[in-house]
Amino acid sequence: MKTVRQKRGIPGAVWFALAAVAVLGGIYALAAVSRSSAGPVSDIQALVGKPAPQFSLQDVHGNTYTNDSLKGKNVVLFFNEGIMCYPACWNQMAALPELDGSDTVALSVVIDQPSEWASAIRQMPQLASATVLFDTDKAVSNEYGMLTVNSSMHYGSYPGHTFVVIDKQGIVRWVYDDPAMGIDNEKIASEFATLR
């Protein structure tokens, strides 16, 4: 009778598990190095309690919005990736007009070209009710520190998903960066309520 000799060594399942751990560890390490080499994250909380940085931006109809034109109203600026951020940013932009009132204004700030928005509105008609301001040269997004926030998936190039609440006197009262990219109207409404 012939004896079958069993191989000694590490079973295949263990090798597979070790390989999976090594691959996942490598991905995590690359992501950490990539993020840290991208540069520091903006300290957007430093805006709170200070006058909002000056801005002058136009909507798709050519109406200009500035700090001065918005004095006397509580304002939320929603800095986001715009056209490329479907559906998360689109959903939030479409929901923001719910916050508009006699003394509140909700504005979305994107770096897209105004001409790109006609196709977005055809795809999601609810966007037509949103007031979208175009920061095509990224100057306002950069001044507010929005190109280097945690929620920015394109560090240094695009805003993430960040809200800035400015009171009737033009002072920044609340800043919220949301990497989860949720619809945050309740949080914003709560902040507006503290300003009344």
PAZAPA-4460 file (N, C-alpha, C; in steps of 0.05 Angstrom, whole numbers, plus 32768, in hexadecimal, padded with zeros to 4 digits):
% residues 196
    n_x    n_y    n_z   ca_x   ca_y   ca_z    c_x    c_y    c_z   seq   type   mol
   8011   7FE9   8000   8000   8000   8000   8012   8019   8000     1      M     A
   800A   802B   7FEF   801A   8043   7FEC   8010   8058   8000     2      K     A
   8022   8066   800D   801B   807A   8020   801B   8095   8012     3      T     A
   8006   80A4   8016   8005   80BF   800B   8010   80D2   8020     4      V     A
   8023   80E0   8017   8030   80F3   8029   8022   810E   8027     5      R     A
   801A   8119   803D   800E   8134   803D   8023   8149   803D     6      Q     A
   801E   815E   802F   8030   8174   802E   802D   8184   8048     7      K     A
   8043   818C   8052   8041   819D   806A   8046   81B9   8060     8      R     A
   803A   81CC   806D   803D   81E7   8065   8024   81F7   806C     9      G     A
   8022   820E   8061   800C   821F   8066   7FF5   821A   8052    10      I     A
   7FDD   8215   805C   7FC6   8210   804A   7FC0   8228   8038    11      P     A
   7FB4   8222   8021   7FAE   8237   800D   7F9D   824D   8018    12      G     A
   7F8A   8247   8029   7F78   825C   8035   7F88   8270   8045    13      A     A
   7F9C   8267   8053   7FAD   8279   8063   7FBC   828B   8050    14      V     A
   7FC7   8280   803B   7FD6   8290   8027   7FC4   82A5   801B    15      W     A
   7FAB   829D   8015   7F98   82B0   8009   7F93   82C7   801D    16      F     A
   7F8E   82C0   8036   7F88   82D5   804B   7FA0   82E8   804E    17      A     A
   7FB8   82DC   804E   7FD0   82ED   8051   7FD3   8300   8039    18      L     A
   7FCE   82F6   8021   7FCF   8306   8009   7FBA   831D   800A    19      A     A
   7FA2   8316   8013   7F8D   832A   8014   7F94   8340   8028    20      A     A
   7F9F   8339   803F   7FA8   834C   8053   7FBE   835E   8048    21      V     A
   7FD1   8352   803A   7FE7   8362   802E   7FDC   8375   8019    22      A     A
   7FCA   836D   8008   7FBF   837E   7FF3   7FAF   8395   8000    23      V     A
   7F9E   838F   8014   7F8E   83A4   8021   7FA0   83B7   8030    24      L     A
   7FB5   83AD   803D   7FC8   83BE   804B   7FD6   83D0   8038    25      G     A
   7FDD   83C6   8021   7FEB   83D7   800C   7FD9   83ED   8002    26      G     A
   7FC0   83E6   7FFD   7FAC   83FA   7FF4   7FA9   8410   8009    27      I     A
   7FA6   8408   8022   7FA3   841B   8038   7FBC   842D   803A    28      Y     A
   7FD3   8422   8038   7FEC   8431   803A   7FEF   8445   8022    29      A     A
   7FE7   843C   800A   7FE8   844E   7FF3   7FD5   8465   7FF6    30      L     A
   7FBD   845F   8000   7FA9   8474   8004   7FB3   8488   8019    31      A     A
   7FBF   847F   802E   7FC9   8491   8043   7FE0   84A2   8038    32      A     A
   7FF2   8496   8029   8008   84A5   801D   7FFE   84B9   8009    33      V     A
   7FEB   84B1   7FF8   7FDF   84C3   7FE5   7FD2   84DB   7FF2    34      S     A
   7FC3   84D6   8007   7FB5   84EC   8015   7FC9   84FF   8022    35      R     A
   7FDD   84F3   802F   7FF0   8504   803E   8002   8513   802A    36      S     A
   8007   8508   8013   8018   8516   8000   8008   852B   7FF1    37      S     A
   7FED   852A   7FF2   7FDD   853E   7FE4   7FE0   8559   7FF1    38      A     A
   7FE5   8559   800B   7FE8   8573   8019   7FD6   8574   8031    39      G     A
   7FD8   8589   8040   7FC8   858B   8058   7FAB   8591   8052    40      P     A
   7F9A   8588   8064   7F7D   858E   8062   7F78   85AA   806D    41      V     A
   7F66   85B9   805F   7F60   85D4   8068   7F54   85D4   8084    42      S     A
   7F5B   85E8   8093   7F4E   85EC   80AD   7F37   85FF   80A9    43      D     A
   7F21   85F4   809E   7F0A   8604   8097   7EFC   860F   80B0    44      I     A
   7F00   8602   80C7   7EF4   860C   80E0   7EFF   8627   80E8    45      Q     A
   7F16   862E   80DD   7F22   8648   80E3   7F12   865F   80D7    46      A     A
   7EFF   8659   80C4   7EEE   866D   80B9   7ED9   8677   80CD    47      L     A
   7ED2   8665   80E0   7EBC   866B   80F3   7EC2   8682   8104    48      V     A
   7EAE   8694   8107   7EB1   86AC   8117   7EBE   86C4   8109    49      G     A
   7EC5   86C0   80F0   7ED3   86D5   80E1   7EC1   86DE   80C9    50      K     A
   7EC5   86F6   80BF   7EB6   86FE   80A7   7EBC   86EA   8090    51      P     A
   7EA6   86E3   8082   7EA9   86D1   806B   7EBC   86DD   8056    52      A     A
   7ECE   86CD   804B   7EDF   86D7   8036   7ECD   86E3   801F    53      P     A
   7ED6   86F8   8013   7EC7   8706   7FFE   7EC3   86F4   7FE6    54      Q     A
   7EAC   86F6   7FDA   7EA7   86E7   7FC1   7E94   86F7   7FB0    55      F     A
   7E96   86F1   7F96   7E83   86FC   7F82   7E81   86E6   7F6D    56      S     A
   7E69   86D9   7F6D   7E65   86C2   7F5B   7E4A   86C6   7F4C    57      L     A
   7E49   86BB   7F34   7E30   86BD   7F24   7E22   86A2   7F23    58      Q     A
   7E07   86A3   7F20   7DF8   868B   7F1B   7DF5   8688   7EFD    59      D     A
   7DE6   8674   7EF5   7DE3   866D   7ED8   7DD5   8683   7EC8    60      V     A
   7DC6   8694   7ED6   7DB7   86AA   7EC9   7DC7   86C4   7EC8    61      H     A
   7DDF   86C3   7ED3   7DF0   86DB   7ED4   7DEC   86ED   7EEC    62      G     A
   7DDB   86E5   7EFF   7DD7   86F4   7F18   7DF0   86F2   7F29    63      N     A
   7DFA   8708   7F34   7E12   8708   7F44   7E0A   8707   7F62    64      T     A
   7E18   86F6   7F71   7E15   86F4   7F8E   7E2F   86FB   7F9B    65      Y     A
   7E2E   870D   7FAE   7E46   8716   7FBD   7E3F   8715   7FDB    66      T     A
   7E54   8718   7FEB   7E50   871B   8008   7E3D   8732   800D    67      N     A
   7E42   8749   8001   7E32   8761   8006   7E15   875D   7FFD    68      D     A
   7E10   8750   7FE7   7DF5   874C   7FDE   7DE5   8739   7FF0    69      S     A
   7DF3   8729   7FFF   7DE6   8715   8010   7DE4   871E   802D    70      L     A
   7DF0   8735   8034   7DEE   8740   8050   7DD0   8742   8057    71      K     A
   7DCA   873C   8070   7DAE   873C   8079   7DA0   8722   8076    72      G     A
   7DAE   870E   806A   7DA3   86F3   8067   7DB7   86DF   8073    73      K     A
   7DAC   86C9   807E   7DBD   86B3   8085   7DC2   86A2   806C    74      N     A
   7DDB   869A   8068   7DE2   868E   804E   7DF0   8673   8054    75      V     A
   7DEA   865F   8044   7DFA   8647   8044   7E07   8645   8028    76      V     A
   7E21   8642   8027   7E30   863C   800F   7E36   861F   800F    77      L     A
   7E2E   8610   7FFB   7E34   85F4   7FF8   7E48   85F0   7FE2    78      F     A
   7E62   85ED   7FEA   7E77   85E8   7FD8   7E78   85CA   7FD1    79      F     A
   7E78   85C4   7FB7   7E77   85A8   7FAF   7E83   85A4   7F93    80      N     A
   7E85   858B   7F8B   7E93   8583   7F72   7E82   8588   7F5A    81      E     A
   7E68   858F   7F5D   7E57   8596   7F47   7E50   857F   7F35    82      G     A
   7E52   8584   7F1B   7E48   8571   7F06   7E53   8555   7F0B    83      I     A
   7E6C   8552   7F12   7E78   8538   7F14   7E6F   8528   7F2D    84      M     A
   7E61   8536   7F3F   7E5A   852A   7F59   7E3C   8521   7F58    85      C     A
   7E36   850E   7F47   7E1B   8504   7F44   7E1A   84E9   7F52    86      Y     A
   7E07   84E3   7F63   7DF0   84F3   7F6A   7DF2   8503   7F84    87      P     A
   7E07   84FE   7F94   7E07   850A   7FAF   7E05   8528   7FAF    88      A     A
   7E16   8536   7FA0   7E16   8553   7FA1   7DFC   855E   7F93    89      C     A
   7DF4   8550   7F7E   7DDC   8559   7F70   7DC4   8557   7F83    90      W     A
   7DC2   8541   7F92   7DAC   853E   7FA5   7DAC   8554   7FBA    91      N     A
   7DC3   855B   7FC4   7DC5   8570   7FD8   7DBE   858B   7FCC    92      Q     A
   7DC8   8591   7FB4   7DC1   85AA   7FA7   7DA3   85AD   7FA2    93      M     A
   7D97   8597   7F99   7D7A   8597   7F94   7D6A   859B   7FAE    94      A     A
   7D75   8592   7FC5   7D67   8594   7FDF   7D6C   85AF   7FEC    95      A     A
   7D81   85BD   7FE5   7D88   85D6   7FF3   7D72   85EC   7FF1    96      L     A
   7D64   85EF   7FDB   7D4F   8604   7FDA   7D3A   8602   7FF0    97      P     A
   7D37   85EA   7FFC   7D25   85E7   8013   7D2C   85FA   802A    98      E     A
   7D45   8602   802B   7D4F   8614   8040   7D4B   8631   803A    99      L     A
   7D45   8638   8021   7D41   8654   801A   7D29   865F   8029   100      D     A
   7D2B   8678   8032   7D15   8685   803F   7D18   86A3   803E   101      G     A
   7D08   86B1   804D   7D09   86CE   804C   7D24   86D9   8055   102      S     A
   7D31   86CB   8068   7D4B   86D4   8072   7D61   86C0   806F   103      D     A
   7D5D   86AC   805D   7D71   8697   8059   7D75   8692   803B   104      T     A
   7D8D   868D   8033   7D94   8687   8017   7DA7   866F   8016   105      V     A
   7DA0   865C   8005   7DB1   8644   8001   7DBD   8645   7FE5   106      A     A
   7DD8   8644   7FE4   7DE6   8647   7FCB   7DFA   8630   7FC8   107      L     A
   7DFB   8624   7FB0   7E0F   8610   7FAA   7E25   861C   7F9A   108      S     A
   7E3E   8616   7FA1   7E55   8621   7F93   7E64   860A   7F85   109      V     A
   7E66   860C   7F6B   7E74   85F7   7F5B   7E89   8604   7F4A   110      V     A
   7E9B   85F4   7F3F   7EB0   85FF   7F2E   7EAC   85F9   7F11   111      I     A
   7E94   85EF   7F0B   7E8D   85E8   7EEF   7E88   8601   7EDF   112      D     A
   7E85   85FD   7EC5   7E7D   8613   7EB3   7E5E   8614   7EB3   113      Q     A
   7E52   862B   7EB2   7E35   862D   7EB2   7E28   861E   7E9B   114      P     A
   7E35   861C   7E84   7E2A   860E   7E6D   7E26   85F1   7E71   115      S     A
   7E34   85E5   7E85   7E32   85C9   7E8B   7E18   85C2   7E9A   116      E     A
   7E0B   85D6   7EA5   7DF4   85D0   7EB7   7DDA   85CA   7EA8   117      W     A
   7DD7   85D2   7E90   7DBE   85CC   7E81   7DBA   85AE   7E80   118      A     A
   7DCF   859F   7E7A   7DCC   8582   7E78   7DC6   8575   7E94   119      S     A
   7DD2   8581   7EA9   7DCD   8576   7EC4   7DAF   857B   7ECB   120      A     A
   7DA5   8592   7EC4   7D89   8598   7ECB   7D76   8586   7EBB   121      I     A
   7D7D   8580   7EA2   7D6D   856E   7E92   7D6C   8552   7E9F   122      R     A
   7D83   854A   7EAA   7D86   8530   7EB7   7D77   852F   7ED2   123      Q     A
   7D79   8546   7EE1   7D6C   8548   7EFB   7D5E   8563   7EFD   124      M     A
   7D45   8564   7EF4   7D37   857E   7EF3   7D35   858D   7F0E   125      P     A
   7D37   857F   7F25   7D36   858C   7F3F   7D4E   85A0   7F43   126      Q     A
   7D63   859C   7F34   7D7A   85AF   7F36   7D73   85CB   7F2D   127      L     A
   7D5E   85CE   7F1D   7D56   85E8   7F13   7D4E   85FB   7F29   128      A     A
   7D46   85F0   7F40   7D3E   8601   7F56   7D56   860A   7F68   129      S     A
   7D6D   85FD   7F64   7D84   8604   7F73   7D92   861D   7F68   130      A     A
   7D9D   862D   7F7A   7DAD   8644   7F71   7DCA   863A   7F71   131      T     A
   7DD5   8637   7F59   7DF0   862D   7F56   7E02   8645   7F4D   132      V     A
   7E18   8649   7F5C   7E2B   865E   7F56   7E44   8651   7F4A   133      L     A
   7E4F   865F   7F36   7E65   8653   7F27   7E80   8661   7F2E   134      F     A
   7E91   8651   7F3A   7EAC   8659   7F43   7EC0   864C   7F2F   135      D     A
   7EBE   8653   7F16   7ECD   8645   7F01   7EEB   8648   7F03   136      T     A
   7EF4   865E   7F10   7F11   8660   7F13   7F1B   8656   7F2F   137      D     A
   7F08   864B   7F3E   7F0E   863F   7F58   7F17   8652   7F6D   138      K     A
   7F16   866C   7F68   7F21   8680   7F7A   7F13   8680   7F95   139      A     A
   7EF8   867F   7F94   7EE8   8680   7FAD   7EEC   8666   7FBC   140      V     A
   7EEB   864F   7FAE   7EEF   8635   7FBB   7F0A   8634   7FC8   141      S     A
   7F1E   863F   7FBB   7F39   863F   7FC7   7F3A   8652   7FDF   142      N     A
   7F2E   866A   7FDD   7F2F   867D   7FF3   7F21   8672   800C   143      E     A
   7F0D   8663   8008   7EFE   8656   801F   7F0C   863D   8028   144      Y     A
   7F20   8633   801A   7F2E   861B   8022   7F20   8601   801A   145      G     A
   7F0E   8603   8007   7EFD   85EC   8000   7F0A   85D8   7FED   146      M     A
   7F21   85DE   7FE2   7F2D   85CB   7FCF   7F3E   85B6   7FDE   147      L     A
   7F42   85BA   7FF8   7F53   85A8   8007   7F45   859F   8021   148      T     A
   7F2C   8598   801F   7F1D   858E   8036   7F1C   856F   8035   149      V     A
   7F15   8563   804C   7F14   8546   804D   7F02   8539   8039   150      N     A
   7EEB   8546   8032   7ED8   853B   8020   7EE0   853D   8002   151      S     A
   7EF5   854C   7FFD   7EFE   854F   7FE1   7F0A   8536   7FD6   152      S     A
   7EFD   852B   7FC2   7F08   8512   7FB6   7F1D   8519   7FA0   153      M     A
   7F20   8533   7F9A   7F33   853C   7F86   7F43   8552   7F94   154      H     A
   7F53   854B   7FA7   7F62   855E   7FB8   7F70   8573   7FA7   155      Y     A
   7F6A   858C   7FAF   7F77   85A3   7FA2   7F6A   85AC   7F88   156      G     A
   7F57   859C   7F7D   7F4B   85A2   7F64   7F2D   85A8   7F66   157      S     A
   7F1F   859A   7F77   7F02   859E   7F7A   7EFA   85A0   7F97   158      Y     A
   7EE5   85B0   7F9D   7EDA   85B0   7FB8   7ECF   8594   7FBE   159      P     A
   7ECA   858F   7FD8   7EBF   8576   7FE0   7EA1   8579   7FE3   160      G     A
   7E97   8577   7FFB   7E7A   8578   8002   7E79   8588   801C   161      H     A
   7E7B   85A3   801A   7E7F   85B3   8032   7E6C   85CB   8033   162      T     A
   7E62   85D0   804B   7E4F   85E6   804F   7E5B   85FC   8060   163      F     A
   7E55   8615   8059   7E5E   862C   8068   7E45   863C   806E   164      V     A
   7E3E   8640   8088   7E27   8651   808F   7E32   866C   8097   165      V     A
   7E26   8681   808B   7E2E   869D   8090   7E16   86AB   809A   166      I     A
   7E19   86BB   80B0   7E02   86C9   80BC   7DFC   86E3   80AD   167      D     A
   7DE7   86F1   80B7   7DDD   8709   80A9   7DF2   871F   80A9   168      K     A
   7E06   871E   80BB   7E1B   8733   80BB   7E33   872B   80AA   169      Q     A
   7E32   8713   809E   7E48   870A   808D   7E5E   86FB   809C   170      G     A
   7E57   86F1   80B4   7E6B   86E2   80C5   7E66   86C4   80C1   171      I     A
   7E7B   86B5   80BD   7E79   8698   80BB   7E72   868D   80D6   172      V     A
   7E5D   867E   80D8   7E53   8673   80F2   7E56   8655   80F4   173      R     A
   7E58   8647   80DE   7E59   862A   80DE   7E65   8620   80C5   174      W     A
   7E76   860C   80C7   7E82   85FF   80AF   7E80   85E1   80B4   175      V     A
   7E77   85D3   80A0   7E73   85B6   80A2   7E7D   85A8   8089   176      Y     A
   7E91   8597   808B   7E9B   8587   8075   7E90   856B   8078   177      D     A
   7E83   8561   8063   7E75   8547   8065   7E80   8533   8051   178      D     A
   7E95   8524   8059   7EA0   850F   8047   7E8B   84F9   8040   179      P     A
   7E76   84F6   8051   7E61   84E2   804A   7E4E   84EC   8034   180      A     A
   7E50   8506   802E   7E40   8512   8018   7E22   850D   801B   181      M     A
   7E18   8512   8033   7DFC   850F   8038   7DEC   8528   8031   182      G     A
   7DD2   8526   8033   7DC0   853E   8031   7DBE   8549   804D   183      I     A
   7DC9   8561   8052   7DCD   856C   806C   7DBB   8583   8073   184      D     A
   7DA4   8585   8067   7D92   859B   806C   7D8A   859E   8089   185      N     A
   7D86   8589   8098   7D7E   858B   80B4   7D94   8598   80C4   186      E     A
   7DAD   8590   80C0   7DC3   859D   80CE   7DC5   85BA   80C8   187      K     A
   7DC2   85C1   80AE   7DC4   85DD   80A6   7DAD   85ED   80B2   188      I     A
   7D95   85E2   80B1   7D7D   85F0   80BD   7D81   85F4   80DB   189      A     A
   7D8D   85E1   80E8   7D93   85E4   8105   7DA6   85FB   810A   190      S     A
   7DBA   85FE   80F8   7DCD   8614   80FB   7DBF   862F   80F5   191      E     A
   7DAE   862F   80E1   7D9F   8648   80DB   7D8E   8650   80F3   192      F     A
   7D82   863C   8100   7D71   8642   8117   7D80   8650   812D   193      A     A
   7D9A   864A   8130   7DA9   8657   8145   7DAF   8674   813F   194      T     A
   7DAC   867C   8125   7DB3   8697   811D   7D9B   86AA   811D   195      L     A
   7D84   86A1   8122   7D6C   86B2   8121   7D6A   86C4   8139   196      R     A
***
